[in-house]
Amino acid sequence: MIIRKKVWPRTISDLLSMTFVLIIAPLLYWFGLWIVLPGLYGNENPVAYTFHFILGSFIMLNIIGNFTYTVLCDTSIGGGRIVPISTASVTDGWRLCATCECLSPPRSWHCNICDTCILKRDHHCVFTGCCVGYYNHRYFVMFLWYLFLGAAYAFCYGSLFIWSRIPFEFPMSIIKMVFPVAIFFFGFDSSIDQFYLLLYVVSAVGTLYTGVLCVYHFNLIFKGVVGNESNKKDFTYDVGWKDNIKEVFGEQWYVAWLLPYVKSQLPHDGISWDHLCSKKD
């Protein structure tokens, strides 16, 4: 893996979004494993507590690991990669990037924020502060997947914990759930229970948001397209669901989802796509 030279967020929105993720993910981890689980199990069922503690830590490890790899991985046309250029290849999907002042390979697009052309660019992610492309696509979707699992996990067990601890009182309970941040930070209710309710609401919203994103991005992977190609309904590079998965997760795709540290060689270089094309009449 080639490391990006500039990993610091380039915009305020990227910085704020990354900061939010880096704060809220550890908070939900702490809330679930050190507050919710002891409250539900205590010393009554140490086996169940240990199981959930290990599972929660495994999810958190994947969130941190995949986030780190997504941010650090350089998936641009630069980064020391040798981009082959020939007269024949220039006419087959190659484009001149006026900003980079170089030829951009097929499926590569320029990102104004990253200020470079990205190999097989899917989109620029504000939560990681970088573009998602050929070499970090796997880590991004796994980061998203484990965020969803973590949020859903916190929401399910948080529901048992919150509603056994806080009595439901209409309409005040509804107001506290709809405006949890304002209620807590503006001093209307600065109790620890309101803080727990705030984290619970965040886990609920996070479950819905990341769940929708997971459905969207995994659908793109199965179809063998990125965001721009999907919008144009261009399925030129769709080579079947299994090979499409390999293009993102590599040859060891069946175990690559377990941990970001599992090595899984990608089948191609993200530059030469001629032999992958299955153009439809």
C-alpha positions, 0 to 999 in steps of 0.5 A, a space after each residue: 500500500 502506498 501512503 498518502 503524503 497529505 492526510 490532513 483534511 483540506 476543508 472545514 466540512 471534512 475536518 468537522 465530519 472526521 472529528 465527529 466520527 472520531 469522537 462519537 465512535 469511541 463514545 458509543 463503544 464506551 457506552 455499550 461495553 462499559 455502561 450498557 453491558 454491565 447494566 444488563 448483565 452485571 455479575 449475573 452472566 459473565 459468559 454473555 458479558 465476555 462474549 459481547 465485550 469481545 464482539 464489541 471490541 472486534 467491531 471497534 477494531 474494524 472501524 478503527 482499522 478500516 478508517 485508518 487504511 481508507 485515510 492513509 491509502 493513496 489511490 491517486 494516479 500519482 503516488 509513484 505509480 507508473 501509468 503506461 501511455 501509448 497511442 492506442 490506449 489514449 483513444 480508449 477511455 483516456 482523457 486529458 486532465 487540464 488541472 493535473 496536466 496529464 492523461 487520466 486513465 479510464 474510470 479515473 476522475 479529478 477531485 477538486 478537493 484532493 487536487 488530483 485524479 483518483 483511480 476508479 474514483 467513486 466519490 469524495 467522503 467527508 467522513 474520511 476526508 479523502 476520495 474513495 478509489 480503487 485501492 481503498 474501496 475495500 477499506 471504505 465499504 468495510 468501515 461503513 459496514 462495521 459502523 452500521 454493525 456498531 451503531 445497530 449493536 449499540 441501538 439494540 442493547 441501548 434500547 433495553 438499557 435506556 427504557 429499563 432505566 428511564 421511565 417514559 413520560 409523554 410528552 417530555 420523553 419525546 422532546 428529549 429524544 427529538 432534541 437531545 443535543 439542545 436539551 443536554 448542552 443548554 442545561 435543560 437536563 444535564 443529567 447522566 441519563 440525558 447524556 445516555 439518551 443522547 448517545 442512544 439517539 445518535 446510535 439510532 440515527 447512525 443505524 439508519 444512515 449507515 444502513 442506507 449507505 451500505 445498501 447503496 454502496 454494496 449494490 454498486 459493488 455487485 453491479 461492478 460500477 462506481 457512483 458516476 458510472 451508475 448515474 450514467 447507467 454505464 455497465 461496461 465494466 460489469 464482469 459478473 457479481 463474483 469478479 466484481 466483488 474481487 475487484 474491490 476485495 481482492 483474491 481473498 475476498 471471502 476472508 478480506 471482510 474479517 479484518 483490514 489487516 488481511 492481505 488480499 491482492 487486487 486482480 488489476 492495477 486500476 489503470 488498464 481496463 481494456 481486458 475487463 470490458 464486456 461492452 453490450 450491443 
